[in-house]
């Protein structure tokens, strides 16, 4: 349990260091998936800023996407100009300091290369994991961009969109 608390505290410290309010909340029912998080915090699944960790050799690639979008690994590879692949749970924990389901956009052990899916930019507010599968924080996409220095790009699979579809 100490590890869980230290991950959440690392996110809290990163938020405060970046001049962001401490908006971390604990949700006993958990926020492990985007749907779980949306139900817990009372927002749409699209408003969940999910953090997907990919691997480019030993470099952490963090893609922050709308909860309803799937990340296209081939697109991410093309955007970054390097081969990117999915990361296993142990590697994610070892290099980020977070367990899958609790990966935050800030507070990583090593600075990741960050892409932010462009669909997320149309949503406000958004909620992101805060270091554990039971903690999340409320923020804006502008704050995520500011705090992470992330590059805004189209990183989603074809056909996905967090925006209302045209009729």
Secondary structure, DSSP 8 states (H G I E B T S, - for coil): -HHHHHHHHHHHHHHHHTT----EEE-TT--SSHHHHHHHHTS-GGGEEEEEEEEETTEEEEEEEETT--B-HHHHHHHHTS--EE--HHHHHHHHS--TT---SS--SS--EEEEEGGGGG-EEEEEE-SSTTEEEEEEHHHHHHHH--EEE--B-TT--SS----
